[in-house]
Amino acid sequence: MSILTKNEILDEMKQGNIKIEPFNEDQMGPGSVDLRLGNEFLVFKKVRDIVDITEDVSHEDYTEKVFVKTGDRIILMPGDTILGITVERITLSDNISGWLEGRSRFARMGLLVHISASFIQPGIDNKQCLEITNFSSMPLALHPGTKICQFIFQKLRGKAKYSGRFANQDEKNF
C-alpha cells in the first residue's frame, strides 16, 4: 500500500480509477487534493436526554438540516459539532482507498474537520461527510466553498469494495 503523489493521482484519474467531480487541478497538492465545504449542514438539536451510543443510534434523530448560501456563513460556537458535506464527489475503484484529513491552517485555529472517521473505503462513490468540531475558545465562522480538508489517496495490494450504510451519501442523505 502506498500514498499516491499528484502525478499518480492524475494517472489514476485518466485510467478511471479515481473520479473527482467537480475537479479543479488548482486544488491539488503534492500528495493530496483539497476538498471544499458544501452548503448543507446537519446541526445537532439541543437535547437534555441521555443518548445511548449503540448500533441503533442515528444522527438523523438528533439533527436538523441547514442550508447556507454561498457568500454567507454558519457560526460554530466553542465545543459545538456539526456535520457538513464536501462539494466534490469522490469515486474510487476497488483497489484505491483514502484518508480524509484536516488542513493545518484551520487546525491551528482549533477547528477539527473529522472526529474519528478519516478512513475512506475502496469502491466508494459519494461526497464526504465532515464531522466538524470547534475546539477553540472562540466562535468560528465557516464559509461554503472553503478548501476545508484534504483527501489522500492510497493504492491497495488487493481489491475490495465498500457497500455499507454510507456508500452513496450526498446532500440528501449524509
N, CA and C atoms as a LAMMPS dump frame, in Angstrom:
ITEM: TIMESTEP
0
ITEM: NUMBER OF ATOMS
522
ITEM: BOX BOUNDS ff ff ff
-5.0000000000000000e+02 5.0000000000000000e+02
-5.0000000000000000e+02 5.0000000000000000e+02
-5.0000000000000000e+02 5.0000000000000000e+02
ITEM: ATOMS id mol type element x y z
1 1 1 N 0.846 -1.171 0
2 1 2 C 0 0 0
3 1 3 C 0.893 1.236 0
4 2 1 N 0.548 2.178 -0.847
5 2 2 C 1.351 3.394 -0.917
6 2 3 C 0.454 4.606 -1.153
7 3 1 N 0.917 5.738 -0.641
8 3 2 C 0.228 7.009 -0.843
9 3 3 C 0.556 7.502 -2.246
10 4 1 N -0.448 8.008 -2.957
11 4 2 C -0.245 8.475 -4.327
12 4 3 C 0.2 9.934 -4.355
13 5 1 N 1.13 10.233 -5.244
14 5 2 C 1.577 11.605 -5.472
15 5 3 C 0.63 12.286 -6.451
16 6 1 N 0.822 13.574 -6.641
17 6 2 C -0.011 14.342 -7.57
18 6 3 C -0.049 13.69 -8.948
19 7 1 N 1.114 13.366 -9.508
20 7 2 C 1.149 12.759 -10.845
21 7 3 C 0.486 11.391 -10.872
22 8 1 N 0.647 10.613 -9.801
23 8 2 C -0.003 9.299 -9.735
24 8 3 C -1.523 9.448 -9.621
25 9 1 N -1.978 10.444 -8.883
26 9 2 C -3.422 10.707 -8.785
27 9 3 C -3.972 11.049 -10.166
28 10 1 N -3.278 11.932 -10.882
29 10 2 C -3.714 12.308 -12.235
30 10 3 C -3.722 11.1 -13.169
31 11 1 N -2.716 10.221 -13.066
32 11 2 C -2.679 8.998 -13.88
33 11 3 C -3.868 8.095 -13.565
34 12 1 N -4.165 7.925 -12.274
35 12 2 C -5.304 7.085 -11.875
36 12 3 C -6.618 7.704 -12.353
37 13 1 N -6.687 9.026 -12.392
38 13 2 C -7.882 9.693 -12.912
39 13 3 C -8.036 9.415 -14.406
40 14 1 N -6.953 9.47 -15.152
41 14 2 C -7.004 9.175 -16.592
42 14 3 C -7.457 7.747 -16.849
43 15 1 N -7.064 6.83 -15.965
44 15 2 C -7.445 5.423 -16.105
45 15 3 C -8.862 5.146 -15.594
46 16 1 N -9.49 6.144 -14.983
47 16 2 C -10.848 5.977 -14.469
48 16 3 C -10.917 5.36 -13.086
49 17 1 N -9.787 5.216 -12.402
50 17 2 C -9.768 4.617 -11.067
51 17 3 C -10.099 5.616 -9.961
52 18 1 N -9.948 6.893 -10.258
53 18 2 C -10.326 7.968 -9.339
54 18 3 C -11.136 8.98 -10.136
55 19 1 N -12.291 9.36 -9.584
56 19 2 C -13.084 10.446 -10.166
57 19 3 C -13.333 11.475 -9.077
58 20 1 N -13.172 12.732 -9.435
59 20 2 C -13.466 13.846 -8.535
60 20 3 C -14.327 14.815 -9.33
61 21 1 N -15.57 15.035 -8.858
62 21 2 C -16.487 15.913 -9.591
63 21 3 C -17.124 16.918 -8.635
64 22 1 N -16.981 18.209 -8.878
65 22 2 C -16.182 18.81 -9.946
66 22 3 C -14.696 18.743 -9.593
67 23 1 N -13.852 18.785 -10.619
68 23 2 C -12.408 18.698 -10.413
69 23 3 C -11.733 19.976 -10.869
70 24 1 N -10.821 20.466 -10.029
71 24 2 C -10.013 21.634 -10.356
72 24 3 C -8.579 21.305 -9.955
73 25 1 N -7.69 21.255 -10.924
74 25 2 C -6.305 20.874 -10.65
75 25 3 C -5.626 21.832 -9.673
76 26 1 N -6.129 23.056 -9.553
77 26 2 C -5.572 24.014 -8.591
78 26 3 C -5.755 23.553 -7.141
79 27 1 N -6.645 22.597 -6.899
80 27 2 C -6.881 22.082 -5.555
81 27 3 C -5.926 20.949 -5.187
82 28 1 N -5.002 20.616 -6.089
83 28 2 C -4.078 19.51 -5.834
84 28 3 C -2.811 19.994 -5.144
85 29 1 N -2.367 19.199 -4.166
86 29 2 C -1.07 19.388 -3.549
87 29 3 C -0.147 18.289 -4.052
88 30 1 N 1.052 18.188 -3.52
89 30 2 C 1.987 17.169 -3.985
90 30 3 C 1.544 15.74 -3.671
91 31 1 N 0.667 15.561 -2.666
92 31 2 C 0.215 14.219 -2.32
93 31 3 C -1.217 14.168 -1.841
94 32 1 N -2.033 15.15 -2.233
95 32 2 C -3.429 15.182 -1.794
96 32 3 C -4.228 16.124 -2.679
97 33 1 N -5.55 16.088 -2.479
98 33 2 C -6.461 17.004 -3.167
99 33 3 C -7.295 17.701 -2.097
100 34 1 N -7.342 19.023 -2.151
101 34 2 C -8.185 19.779 -1.223
102 34 3 C -9.647 19.643 -1.642
103 35 1 N -10.521 19.451 -0.655
104 35 2 C -11.96 19.387 -0.892
105 35 3 C -12.616 20.596 -0.232
106 36 1 N -13.671 21.087 -0.873
107 36 2 C -14.346 22.3 -0.403
108 36 3 C -15.593 21.983 0.42
109 37 1 N -15.894 22.886 1.313
110 37 2 C -17.067 22.776 2.168
111 37 3 C -18.323 23.105 1.369
112 38 1 N -19.314 22.22 1.441
113 38 2 C -20.576 22.433 0.744
114 38 3 C -21.487 23.408 1.474
115 39 1 N -22.718 23.528 0.982
116 39 2 C -23.689 24.494 1.516
117 39 3 C -24.64 23.903 2.549
118 40 1 N -24.664 22.588 2.675
119 40 2 C -25.642 21.967 3.57
120 40 3 C -24.969 21.413 4.809
121 41 1 N -25.649 21.606 5.943
122 41 2 C -25.121 21.186 7.236
123 41 3 C -26.224 20.487 8.019
124 42 1 N -25.825 19.583 8.879
125 42 2 C -26.729 18.998 9.858
126 42 3 C -26.292 19.529 11.215
127 43 1 N -27.189 20.262 11.855
128 43 2 C -26.901 20.904 13.136
129 43 3 C -27.588 20.095 14.232
130 44 1 N -26.84 19.79 15.281
131 44 2 C -27.395 18.998 16.37
132 44 3 C -28.38 19.824 17.187
133 45 1 N -29.537 19.207 17.461
134 45 2 C -30.545 19.828 18.315
135 45 3 C -30.045 19.789 19.758
136 46 1 N -30.485 20.735 20.558
137 46 2 C -30.142 20.728 21.984
138 46 3 C -31.046 19.706 22.67
139 47 1 N -30.455 18.645 23.165
140 47 2 C -31.19 17.544 23.784
141 47 3 C -30.7 17.387 25.218
142 48 1 N -31.617 17.27 26.144
143 48 2 C -31.238 17.087 27.551
144 48 3 C -31.246 15.613 27.948
145 49 1 N -31.922 14.794 27.181
146 49 2 C -31.976 13.368 27.489
147 49 3 C -30.625 12.719 27.214
148 50 1 N -30.384 11.615 27.881
149 50 2 C -29.177 10.832 27.624
150 50 3 C -29.382 10.058 26.33
151 51 1 N -28.389 10.093 25.464
152 51 2 C -28.444 9.371 24.194
153 51 3 C -27.543 8.147 24.318
154 52 1 N -28.133 6.977 24.17
155 52 2 C -27.361 5.737 24.226
156 52 3 C -26.626 5.527 22.912
157 53 1 N -25.322 5.353 22.997
158 53 2 C -24.496 5.105 21.821
159 53 3 C -24.44 3.596 21.609
160 54 1 N -25.319 3.122 20.721
161 54 2 C -25.403 1.701 20.371
162 54 3 C -25.438 1.591 18.852
163 55 1 N -25.469 0.394 18.351
164 55 2 C -25.55 0.182 16.899
165 55 3 C -26.832 0.763 16.307
166 56 1 N -27.844 0.999 17.145
167 56 2 C -29.128 1.51 16.663
168 56 3 C -29.209 3.033 16.627
169 57 1 N -28.258 3.731 17.224
170 57 2 C -28.321 5.189 17.279
171 57 3 C -28.111 5.773 15.88
172 58 1 N -28.82 6.849 15.594
173 58 2 C -28.691 7.515 14.301
174 58 3 C -28.639 9.026 14.503
175 59 1 N -27.647 9.654 13.902
176 59 2 C -27.524 11.117 13.993
177 59 3 C -28.758 11.813 13.426
178 60 1 N -29.466 11.143 12.524
179 60 2 C -30.64 11.744 11.887
180 60 3 C -31.725 12.098 12.898
181 61 1 N -31.769 11.367 14.011
182 61 2 C -32.771 11.635 15.043
183 61 3 C -32.451 12.883 15.863
184 62 1 N -31.234 13.386 15.76
185 62 2 C -30.785 14.468 16.631
186 62 3 C -30.277 15.693 15.875
187 63 1 N -30.493 15.732 14.567
188 63 2 C -30 16.859 13.771
189 63 3 C -31.113 17.448 12.914
190 64 1 N -30.894 18.692 12.513
191 64 2 C -31.78 19.315 11.534
192 64 3 C -30.919 19.954 10.452
193 65 1 N -31.419 19.901 9.214
194 65 2 C -30.656 20.388 8.068
195 65 3 C -30.733 21.903 7.968
196 66 1 N -29.58 22.508 7.664
197 66 2 C -29.474 23.956 7.479
198 66 3 C -28.751 24.193 6.162
199 67 1 N -29.312 25.059 5.318
200 67 2 C -28.673 25.438 4.054
201 67 3 C -28.061 26.821 4.224
202 68 1 N -26.796 26.953 3.853
203 68 2 C -26.094 28.235 3.946
204 68 3 C -25.735 28.669 2.533
205 69 1 N -26.236 29.83 2.133
206 69 2 C -25.968 30.334 0.783
207 69 3 C -24.482 30.617 0.605
208 70 1 N -24.011 30.446 -0.623
209 70 2 C -22.647 30.829 -0.95
210 70 3 C -22.49 32.319 -0.667
211 71 1 N -21.432 32.682 0.024
212 71 2 C -21.218 34.066 0.447
213 71 3 C -21.657 34.315 1.878
214 72 1 N -22.512 33.437 2.417
215 72 2 C -22.921 33.534 3.817
216 72 3 C -22.019 32.639 4.663
217 73 1 N -22.351 32.51 5.93
218 73 2 C -21.537 31.704 6.832
219 73 3 C -22.414 31.044 7.877
220 74 1 N -21.861 30.029 8.51
221 74 2 C -22.506 29.391 9.651
222 74 3 C -21.526 29.506 10.813
223 75 1 N -22.045 29.883 11.98
224 75 2 C -21.199 30.101 13.151
225 75 3 C -21.167 28.824 13.984
226 76 1 N -19.957 28.418 14.331
227 76 2 C -19.741 27.24 15.165
228 76 3 C -19.192 27.724 16.511
229 77 1 N -19.987 27.547 17.553
230 77 2 C -19.594 28.015 18.882
231 77 3 C -18.577 27.054 19.497
232 78 1 N -17.785 27.526 20.471
233 78 2 C -16.802 26.654 21.119
234 78 3 C -17.452 25.377 21.651
235 79 1 N -16.847 24.25 21.332
236 79 2 C -17.343 22.957 21.787
237 79 3 C -18.425 22.34 20.927
238 80 1 N -18.975 23.087 19.984
239 80 2 C -20.06 22.565 19.148
240 80 3 C -19.533 21.696 18.01
241 81 1 N -20.369 20.744 17.617
242 81 2 C -20.096 19.872 16.476
243 81 3 C -21.264 19.973 15.512
244 82 1 N -20.963 20.048 14.229
245 82 2 C -21.973 19.971 13.175
246 82 3 C -21.463 19.003 12.116
247 83 1 N -22.361 18.555 11.272
248 83 2 C -21.971 17.732 10.133
249 83 3 C -22.064 18.578 8.88
250 84 1 N -21.035 18.514 8.067
251 84 2 C -21.026 19.189 6.773
252 84 3 C -20.773 18.163 5.688
253 85 1 N -20.758 18.617 4.464
254 85 2 C -20.501 17.713 3.341
255 85 3 C -19.664 18.46 2.313
256 86 1 N -18.854 17.71 1.589
257 86 2 C -17.985 18.334 0.598
258 86 3 C -18.749 18.681 -0.672
259 87 1 N -18.234 19.647 -1.401
260 87 2 C -18.758 19.973 -2.731
261 87 3 C -18.445 18.82 -3.68
262 88 1 N -17.232 18.302 -3.569
263 88 2 C -16.751 17.286 -4.51
264 88 3 C -17.276 15.897 -4.175
265 89 1 N -17.623 15.177 -5.223
266 89 2 C -17.997 13.768 -5.12
267 89 3 C -16.768 12.957 -5.516
268 90 1 N -16.403 11.981 -4.685
269 90 2 C -15.238 11.133 -4.926
270 90 3 C -15.726 9.733 -5.289
271 91 1 N -15.184 9.2 -6.374
272 91 2 C -15.441 7.815 -6.762
273 91 3 C -14.096 7.112 -6.841
274 92 1 N -13.976 5.983 -6.136
275 92 2 C -12.736 5.218 -6.112
276 92 3 C -12.966 3.823 -6.675
277 93 1 N -11.974 3.306 -7.378
278 93 2 C -12.045 1.925 -7.85
279 93 3 C -11.845 0.991 -6.658
280 94 1 N -11.928 -0.302 -6.918
281 94 2 C -11.829 -1.275 -5.833
282 94 3 C -10.393 -1.541 -5.37
283 95 1 N -9.419 -0.836 -5.929
284 95 2 C -8.04 -1.007 -5.462
285 95 3 C -7.439 0.303 -4.929
286 96 1 N -8.306 1.275 -4.642
287 96 2 C -7.849 2.552 -4.085
288 96 3 C -8.742 2.931 -2.905
289 97 1 N -8.104 3.332 -1.817
290 97 2 C -8.821 3.857 -0.653
291 97 3 C -8.266 5.251 -0.371
292 98 1 N -8.672 5.837 0.72
293 98 2 C -8.181 7.176 1
294 98 3 C -8.298 7.558 2.457
295 99 1 N -7.755 8.719 2.738
296 99 2 C -7.782 9.295 4.082
297 99 3 C -8.239 10.745 3.974
298 100 1 N -9.163 11.102 4.815
299 100 2 C -9.646 12.474 4.884
300 100 3 C -8.958 13.146 6.067
301 101 1 N -8.264 14.223 5.8
302 101 2 C -7.519 14.909 6.852
303 101 3 C -7.847 16.397 6.84
304 102 1 N -7.692 17.009 7.991
305 102 2 C -7.886 18.443 8.097
306 102 3 C -6.715 19.192 7.494
307 103 1 N -6.85 20.492 7.451
308 103 2 C -5.764 21.349 6.974
309 103 3 C -5.153 22.054 8.18
310 104 1 N -3.84 22.132 8.185
311 104 2 C -3.102 22.673 9.322
312 104 3 C -3.531 24.096 9.675
313 105 1 N -3.768 24.924 8.666
314 105 2 C -4.132 26.318 8.942
315 105 3 C -5.408 26.424 9.776
316 106 1 N -6.341 25.488 9.583
317 106 2 C -7.584 25.519 10.352
318 106 3 C -7.431 24.793 11.688
319 107 1 N -6.643 23.73 11.711
320 107 2 C -6.38 23.024 12.968
321 107 3 C -5.727 23.962 13.979
322 108 1 N -4.875 24.85 13.492
323 108 2 C -4.202 25.806 14.381
324 108 3 C -5.171 26.837 14.959
325 109 1 N -6.366 26.907 14.377
326 109 2 C -7.415 27.784 14.908
327 109 3 C -8.392 27.013 15.796
328 110 1 N -8.13 25.705 15.996
329 110 2 C -8.984 24.89 16.855
330 110 3 C -10.1 24.175 16.127
331 111 1 N -10.052 24.143 14.793
332 111 2 C -11.115 23.51 14.01
333 111 3 C -10.711 22.091 13.619
334 112 1 N -11.542 21.135 13.983
335 112 2 C -11.348 19.732 13.611
336 112 3 C -12.409 19.388 12.579
337 113 1 N -12.007 18.81 11.437
338 113 2 C -12.986 18.543 10.376
339 113 3 C -13.473 17.101 10.345
340 114 1 N -12.839 16.225 11.087
341 114 2 C -13.385 14.879 11.255
342 114 3 C -13.03 14.393 12.647
343 115 1 N -14.01 13.832 13.318
344 115 2 C -13.782 13.41 14.695
345 115 3 C -12.998 12.107 14.729
346 116 1 N -13.454 11.102 13.996
347 116 2 C -12.726 9.83 14.03
348 116 3 C -12.902 9.005 12.766
349 117 1 N -13.63 9.505 11.807
350 117 2 C -13.93 8.71 10.615
351 117 3 C -13.096 9.183 9.429
352 118 1 N -11.786 9.011 9.515
353 118 2 C -10.916 9.549 8.471
354 118 3 C -10.631 8.572 7.335
355 119 1 N -10.811 7.271 7.551
356 119 2 C -10.51 6.293 6.504
357 119 3 C -11.667 6.211 5.517
358 120 1 N -11.349 6.282 4.236
359 120 2 C -12.359 6.207 3.182
360 120 3 C -12.173 4.889 2.441
361 121 1 N -13.214 4.1 2.42
362 121 2 C -13.172 2.734 1.897
363 121 3 C -13.001 2.69 0.378
364 122 1 N -12.419 1.599 -0.141
365 122 2 C -12.327 1.424 -1.591
366 122 3 C -13.713 1.25 -2.203
367 123 1 N -13.852 1.683 -3.45
368 123 2 C -15.096 1.489 -4.177
369 123 3 C -16.197 2.481 -3.848
370 124 1 N -15.906 3.504 -3.058
371 124 2 C -16.961 4.46 -2.697
372 124 3 C -17.322 5.348 -3.886
373 125 1 N -18.493 5.926 -3.819
374 125 2 C -18.969 6.882 -4.819
375 125 3 C -19.85 7.876 -4.075
376 126 1 N -19.215 8.842 -3.403
377 126 2 C -20.004 9.75 -2.586
378 126 3 C -19.275 11.051 -2.299
379 127 1 N -20.031 11.963 -1.708
380 127 2 C -19.453 13.168 -1.132
381 127 3 C -19.056 12.8 0.291
382 128 1 N -18.075 13.499 0.817
383 128 2 C -17.557 13.143 2.13
384 128 3 C -18.261 13.919 3.236
385 129 1 N -18.758 13.185 4.217
386 129 2 C -19.367 13.805 5.392
387 129 3 C -18.25 14.286 6.311
388 130 1 N -18.371 15.497 6.785
389 130 2 C -17.375 16.094 7.668
390 130 3 C -17.97 16.258 9.058
391 131 1 N -17.314 15.702 10.049
392 131 2 C -17.732 15.837 11.443
393 131 3 C -16.923 16.985 12.03
394 132 1 N -17.468 18.181 11.965
395 132 2 C -16.728 19.414 12.235
396 132 3 C -16.955 19.862 13.681
397 133 1 N -15.853 20.056 14.415
398 133 2 C -15.932 20.471 15.815
399 133 3 C -15.043 21.683 16.058
400 134 1 N -15.559 22.615 16.835
401 134 2 C -14.798 23.792 17.242
402 134 3 C -14.173 23.515 18.609
403 135 1 N -12.869 23.268 18.624
404 135 2 C -12.147 23.04 19.871
405 135 3 C -11.525 24.319 20.426
406 136 1 N -11.756 25.44 19.773
407 136 2 C -11.169 26.698 20.243
408 136 3 C -12.05 27.319 21.323
409 137 1 N -11.598 28.438 21.849
410 137 2 C -12.366 29.161 22.868
411 137 3 C -13.169 30.312 22.27
412 138 1 N -13.192 30.382 20.927
413 138 2 C -13.883 31.497 20.263
414 138 3 C -14.829 30.971 19.186
415 139 1 N -15.892 31.707 18.879
416 139 2 C -16.771 31.301 17.78
417 139 3 C -15.999 31.329 16.459
418 140 1 N -16.261 30.341 15.61
419 140 2 C -15.628 30.267 14.295
420 140 3 C -16.704 30.316 13.221
421 141 1 N -16.469 31.087 12.168
422 141 2 C -17.412 31.202 11.049
423 141 3 C -16.922 30.327 9.903
424 142 1 N -17.778 29.422 9.449
425 142 2 C -17.458 28.544 8.324
426 142 3 C -18.164 29.06 7.08
427 143 1 N -17.444 29.064 5.967
428 143 2 C -17.95 29.601 4.712
429 143 3 C -18.01 28.505 3.652
430 144 1 N -19.186 28.236 3.075
431 144 2 C -19.249 27.281 1.973
432 144 3 C -18.259 27.661 0.874
433 145 1 N -17.642 26.647 0.295
434 145 2 C -16.661 26.865 -0.761
435 145 3 C -15.226 26.897 -0.27
436 146 1 N -15.03 26.99 1.05
437 146 2 C -13.678 26.992 1.614
438 146 3 C -13.03 25.625 1.417
439 147 1 N -11.758 25.618 1.037
440 147 2 C -10.998 24.364 0.973
441 147 3 C -10.753 23.925 2.413
442 148 1 N -11.615 23.043 2.901
443 148 2 C -11.702 22.734 4.325
444 148 3 C -10.873 21.527 4.746
445 149 1 N -10.62 20.596 3.815
446 149 2 C -9.909 19.367 4.165
447 149 3 C -9.129 18.865 2.96
448 150 1 N -8.357 17.811 3.175
449 150 2 C -7.611 17.218 2.07
450 150 3 C -7.863 15.719 2.023
451 151 1 N -7.872 15.197 0.812
452 151 2 C -8.09 13.772 0.575
453 151 3 C -6.773 13.18 0.104
454 152 1 N -6.322 12.144 0.791
455 152 2 C -5.075 11.458 0.468
456 152 3 C -5.448 10.095 -0.099
457 153 1 N -4.922 9.773 -1.271
458 153 2 C -5.261 8.527 -1.966
459 153 3 C -4.198 7.47 -1.699
460 154 1 N -4.663 6.232 -1.527
461 154 2 C -3.767 5.131 -1.208
462 154 3 C -4.099 3.931 -2.084
463 155 1 N -3.081 3.365 -2.717
464 155 2 C -3.248 2.177 -3.564
465 155 3 C -3.258 0.942 -2.661
466 156 1 N -4.185 0.031 -2.897
467 156 2 C -4.289 -1.198 -2.112
468 156 3 C -3.524 -2.334 -2.783
469 157 1 N -3.128 -3.321 -2.007
470 157 2 C -2.472 -4.512 -2.564
471 157 3 C -3.475 -5.425 -3.249
472 158 1 N -4.696 -5.442 -2.761
473 158 2 C -5.745 -6.279 -3.332
474 158 3 C -6.92 -5.42 -3.759
475 159 1 N -8.084 -6.061 -3.892
476 159 2 C -9.294 -5.344 -4.288
477 159 3 C -10.386 -5.583 -3.255
478 160 1 N -11.188 -4.56 -3.028
479 160 2 C -12.309 -4.646 -2.095
480 160 3 C -13.272 -3.523 -2.437
481 161 1 N -14.518 -3.651 -1.989
482 161 2 C -15.497 -2.598 -2.269
483 161 3 C -16.411 -2.416 -1.069
484 162 1 N -16.545 -1.167 -0.64
485 162 2 C -17.428 -0.812 0.463
486 162 3 C -18.866 -0.75 -0.036
487 163 1 N -19.774 -1.363 0.723
488 163 2 C -21.191 -1.31 0.351
489 163 3 C -22.058 -1.041 1.577
490 164 1 N -21.498 -0.368 2.559
491 164 2 C -22.195 -0.124 3.815
492 164 3 C -23.179 1.026 3.772
493 165 1 N -23.588 1.427 4.94
494 165 2 C -24.648 2.407 5.168
495 165 3 C -24.423 3.745 4.456
496 166 1 N -23.172 4.179 4.332
497 166 2 C -22.89 5.499 3.773
498 166 3 C -22.276 5.423 2.376
499 167 1 N -22.472 4.318 1.681
500 167 2 C -21.812 4.08 0.39
501 167 3 C -22.113 5.146 -0.658
502 168 1 N -23.293 5.69 -0.686
503 168 2 C -23.673 6.647 -1.736
504 168 3 C -24.152 7.976 -1.175
505 169 1 N -23.56 8.429 -0.085
506 169 2 C -24.06 9.647 0.555
507 169 3 C -23.814 10.887 -0.295
508 170 1 N -24.751 11.813 -0.169
509 170 2 C -24.641 13.132 -0.785
510 170 3 C -25.451 14.096 0.082
511 171 1 N -25.822 15.253 -0.466
512 171 2 C -26.544 16.242 0.336
513 171 3 C -27.872 15.723 0.868
514 172 1 N -28.481 14.785 0.168
515 172 2 C -29.806 14.298 0.556
516 172 3 C -29.763 13.331 1.735
517 173 1 N -28.638 12.644 1.932
518 173 2 C -28.64 11.56 2.917
519 173 3 C -27.356 11.437 3.734
520 174 1 N -26.642 12.53 3.974
521 174 2 C -25.405 12.394 4.749
522 174 3 C -25.656 12.404 6.243
